[in-house]
Amino acid sequence: MNIGIQTFGSEGDVRPLIALGQELKQHGHNVQVVISSIDNKDYGLLFSKTGIEIKTVPQYISITQKRIREIARMKNLIKALKATFRETFTPYADEMYAEALRLCNECDIVISHFSVYPMSAAARKTGKPHISICFWPGMIPAEDRPLDGTNKFSLLINGMVSRLMQIMFDLLLRNEMKPIWMKNGMSAPPHVISDMWLSKYLTIVASSPSIWGKTCSKQINVKTCGFFDFQNEKLPEHIPENIRQFIMSGEPPVYITFGSMFQIYPEEITSFISGVVGDSSHRYIIQTDQNFEIPPQRHLLNIHRCEHSLVFPRCRAVIHHGGAGTVQASCVAACPSLVIAFNDEQYSWGKQLHSLGISPMPMRFRKRNSKSIKHRIAELFNSDTMKNNAIDFSRQMRKENGIRQAVREIELIIG
């Protein structure tokens, strides 16, 4: 079967879809992937060993890191969201739609990152089956599922939150998104989340049911499959020699990464990391931007990129931003972790880890202070219970195999 995949964003958005494409190819399907890279990385080169046909459209998204930082620092979150959309997505929507239309015409079924609404429009135009992939269960309109427990009050609150989120995104983004339908002879769908981003045909939640439970919704067909990542034997890269030697030269290090957040808050994150590692007796691997490295010291190693699934199992703990991929990679590796969150989605991942007993209570980066940080880090390093919980939880997550479960769901629905 011919399958087209389209994704948008940074590596955390691109990588899971390429991993899915690789697994589909292993199952005998012909797969091609189209990427819109907000960080302008050459993912075709980065993941060339997967053997998947990868195309970048557009070739370049012309927004500077300086402008990204300006938008991220806006105090008005509504203006920030609109500015992000208008400068990173709207100028390229027609080009992305043309590519989505090509995939729909050439393939039997199409799959997209939830944010790639041009694919939703192209699938409707051609009548092609469309599957949407999202990474955070909080995205799903799930008014029929309580937030906590099963009592009616929790059910009512969840319904209110779900409806308010739907209304908010409709007001903020629907007028920005609807031209892609109208210019191509279609009426615009009524809602952003349930109609433009997610698919009623099938929406796959690529997050661990062990962390969140299974997501359900009355509005769309949703399946929670688990963490999307490359199987170790299919990894497109190996652990670099300098990292291997550092790991082997002493006690297991602590890994610090803030993912794409480093591109937005480089000075603040560099200062934060310097405060954490400055007078510490522990060893650290620090994933930074090449322009903002921590001054070299014997007990730390600066790196710019690394395969988490290869390094995390060799680490004592992970300090990170709470991105979906980093959270789940640390869980699979049996690493206790501390989440320093930059937004509500990341904070919610941190709360889930804390509730599972494998992480201290998360902290919001904007509310950081040295006393709270030291307290949480001491808890992270000194809790045997947390480490044992992480080991037990890793065994549970390893049984899920989210990629293979997603392929089963895809093959089942397409017959």
N, C-alpha and C positions, 0 to 999 in steps of 0.2 A: 504494500500500500504506500502511496506517496503522501507524505506528511510535511506541511509547512509550519514553521515556528517563527514568531516575530516577538522581539523583546526590546525594551527601552530602559535606560538607566545606567548605573555604575556596575562594577563587577558583581556586587551582591545581587543584582537583578539579572545579569547576563549569565553568570556561571550556572545557576540551577537549571536554566532552560537548555543550555548546551549539554549539561549532564543528562537531562531527560532525552534530548535528541540522540545522544550516544547510546543510551539504553534502548531506545526505539530501533536504532540501527542494528544493535545486537540481536534484536528480535526479528530481523529480516525486512524492516521497512526502509524505504528510501526517504531520507530526511534532508531538508535544507533549512538553514537558519538565517534570518535577517535581523541585524542588530542596529539599533540607534543608540550610540554611545555618548552619554552626556559628559564623560571624562575623556572622550576622544582617544581611547586606547585602541590598539590594533588587536582585537580579539581573535581575528582570523589567524594571526601569527601566534598569539598566546596559546590558543587551543588547536593548533594545526594538527597535533598528533591524534586528535579524536577521529580524524578522517571524515568529518562532516563538512559539507559545503556551507561556508559561512560568508555572508555578504554584509557590508556595512552601508546603511542608508539612513540619513545622508552621510557623505564622506566625512563631514566635519560640522559640529554644532558650535557656532561662533559666539560663545559666551565665555568671558574671561573668568579666571579664578577670583580676580578682584571683584567682579560684578556679582559672582555667586556669594561671596562673603558679605557684600553690601546688602543683598536681598535677605540673607540668613539673619542678619543683625537688625532688620527692621523690627521695631516694637509693635507695629500693627500687623498681626499675623494674617489678616485677610488680604492686605496689600501685598504682603510677602508671597502668599500662595498664588495670587493672580499674577504677580510679576514673574515668578518662577515659571508658571504655565505659559505666559505670553512670550517669554524669551528663550525657553528651552524646548517648547513643544509646538505651539501654534505656527511658527514660521516654517516648520518642516512637516506639518500634518498632511498636506497634499502629496508630498513626495512619499511619505510613509503609506498613505492610502493607495497610491499607484502600485507600490510594492506589495501591499496586502492583497490588492486585486489580482496581481500576477500570481501570487501564491494560491489564491482561491481558484483561479482558472487552471493551474497546473497540478494541484493536489486534490486528494480525495477528502482530506480533513485538515483543518487549520487550528493551531494552538497559539495563544498569545499571553504575554504578561498582561495582567489586568488593566494596566494603564494605557495599553495600545488600543485606544478606542477606534482608530482608523480600520483595524482588523475587524472589529465588531460591525462597522458599517459595510465593509467589503463583503463579509460573510452574509450579511442580510441581503445585499445587492445581488449576490450570486446564488443564494440559497444553499451555501456550503455549511456543513456542520462545523461549529466553532466551540472550542474549549478554552476557558479562561483559567489562568493560574494566579493565585494570590498566596502570600506568605504569612499573613497575619489574620487569625480568625476574627479579630475585631472588625475587619472589613465587611464581614458577611452580615446582611440583614437577618438577624436571628432573634426576632422578637418572641419566638415561641420557646426559647431556651433561656433559663435563668442564668444570671451572672454567677451566682454562688448558691449552692443548695437547690432545693426544689420548691421553696415556699412561694405563694402567690405574690407576695410583696416584691420579691426579687424578680419574678417574671414581669411584673408591671414596670419596674424600674428599667429592666433591659429593653422592653418594648419602647419606652419613652426615649431612651438613649439612641436606639436604632433609628427611630423616626426622626429625631432631631438631627442626627448625623446625615440622614438622607436629605432632609430639607436644606441643611447648611451647604452641602455640596451642590445641590440643584441650584441654589441661589448664586453660589460663587462661580461655578464652572459650566453650567449647562449652555449658557449663551456663547461661551468660548468654543464649546465642542460641537454644537448642533450644525454649524455650516457644512461640515464634512458630509452629513446626510443630505442636507437641503441642496447643495451644489450638485449632488449626484442623483437627484430625482426622488428622494425619499423624505418622508416626514421624520423629524427628530424624535427619538424615544423620550418618554416623559421623565425618566430619572437617570441621574449620572451613575450611581453605584450599581443598582440592580439591573439596569438596561444597557448602559453604555460601557461600563467596565467589566461587569461580571456576565456570565453566560447562563441562561436558563437551561440550555441544552446540557451543559456540564461545567461546573466550576470546581477545580481541584484546589484544596488548601494544602500547600506544601509545608506543613508544620506538624510536629510530633503530637499525636493524640495522647501520648504519655504526659506531655506538658500541659496541653489545653483541653483534653477530652475531644470527643467527636463533635464537629460543628453541624448543625442542621438548620434548615430554613424552609418556611412555607412558600417563599417567593421563587427560589431557584433550586435546581438539582445540584447539590453540593456533596463532595466526597473529601473527607480528610484522609490523606494518604501517608504523610510523614515527611521527614527531612529529605530534601533533594540534594544529593551530592554524588560525586564520582565514587564508585567502588574502588578500594585501594589498588586492586590489580589493574584498574583502567585509568589510573591517574595520569594526566598529561604531563607531569613533571616529577622530579625527584628532589629530596632535601639537599640544598646547597652544601658544599663542603665546609664553608666557614661556620655555618650554623651547626652542622654535625660535630665539628671539633669543639665548638664552644659548649655544647650540651655535654659532651663526654669529659670535659675538663674539670667538672665539679658537681656539686649537688644539683638536682633538677631546678631549672630556672623558673621564674615567673614571666609569663608572656603578657605584654601590654600592647593593645591595639585599639585604635578608635576609628578604624575603617575610613570611609569617605568623610567623616566628620573632621578629619585632620586637614582636609582641603578648605574647610570653612572657618575653622578656629585654630590655625596653626600656632600662633603665638601663645594663646591661652593654654592649649593642650601641652605644648612644649614646656611651659612654665609649670603646669600641673605635674607632669611626669618627672621633671627635675626635682620637685619637692618630694615626690614619693620615693625616688631612688637615691636621693642625695646622700643621706647618712644611714642607708639601710645596709644590713649585713647579708641580705639575700642577693641572688644573681638574677639578672633580667635580660630578656630579649625584647627589644623595643621596636615595634614597627612604626616607622615615621616617614615623613616626606623627606626627600634627599636634601631639600633646602632648609630643613629644620631639625637637624640631628641633635641628640643630646651629647654634650662633650664626652669624649671617650674616657672610659674608666675600666679597670680590670674586671669589675663585677657586672658589666653590662655590654650588650652587643646591639648596635643599631643595624636594622635591616629595612628594606623598602617594600618587599613583598615576599610572601612565603605560603606554601601549601599548609593550611591549618591542620588538616587531618593527619599530616605526617609529623608535625612538630608538637601539637597540643598533648598527645599521649606521653611525651617525654618531659612535660612541664609539671611543676608543682601546683600552679593555679593560673588563672587568666583574669586580667583586669581589662574591661572592654566597654563599649558603648551600648551594648544591648541590641545590635543588629540581629535579625533572624538567623542568618547563616552562622555568625560567630557564636551566638548562644547555643545553637544546636550542635555545632562542631565541638564546643567545650563539653557539652553533655555526653556526646558519644565517646569522647576521649577520657571520661571519668575525671574531669578537672573541675574542682570547685571554682567559682568565678564571682567577681564583683562587678556589677553593672553601674557605670556612671553615665546616666542617660541624658540625651540632648532633646528628646521629645517624648510625647505621651506614649507612643507605640513602644519605644525602647524601654520606657519605665515599666510598662505593663509586662514585658518579657522578664524584666528584673524581679517584679513582684511574683510572677509565677515560679521562678527559680527559688526565691526565698520561701515560698509556701511549700516547696518540695524538700526544703532543708538542705539545699546544695549551694546556697549563696547567702551572704548577709543581705539585709534590707538594702535595696538599690538607693542611689543618691542622684539627684538632679545636678547636672554640671553647673548650672547657674547658681545653685545654692550650696556649692561646695565650701567647706571650711576645714582647716587642718585637723581640728579635734575630731570631727566626725569621720574624716578620711582615715586617720590613724586608728580609731576604734574599729572601723569596719575591716581594715586591712589586718589588724591583729586577730580579729575573729576569723577571717579568711585563712590565715596562716596557721592558727593554733587549734582549730576545731577538728578533732579526730572524728567526731560524729558527722560533720559536714563531708569529710573525705570519704568515709564509709558509705554515706548516703549517695555520694556521687558515683562510687563504684557500682553500687546496686542499681542505680538509675541507668547507668551506661549499659548494663546487661539488658535492661528492659528496652531501651531505645534501639539497641543493635538488632533486636528481633523484628523491628518494624520494616526496615528497608523501603523507605518512602518512594524511591524511584521505581522499583519493581511493582509496588502496589499501584502507582499511578499508571504504569504501562498496562497492567491488568484491567484497570478501570477504563482506560482508553480503548483497549481491544474489545472489551465487553460491550461498550456502548456502540461501537461501530460494527459489531457483529463479525 
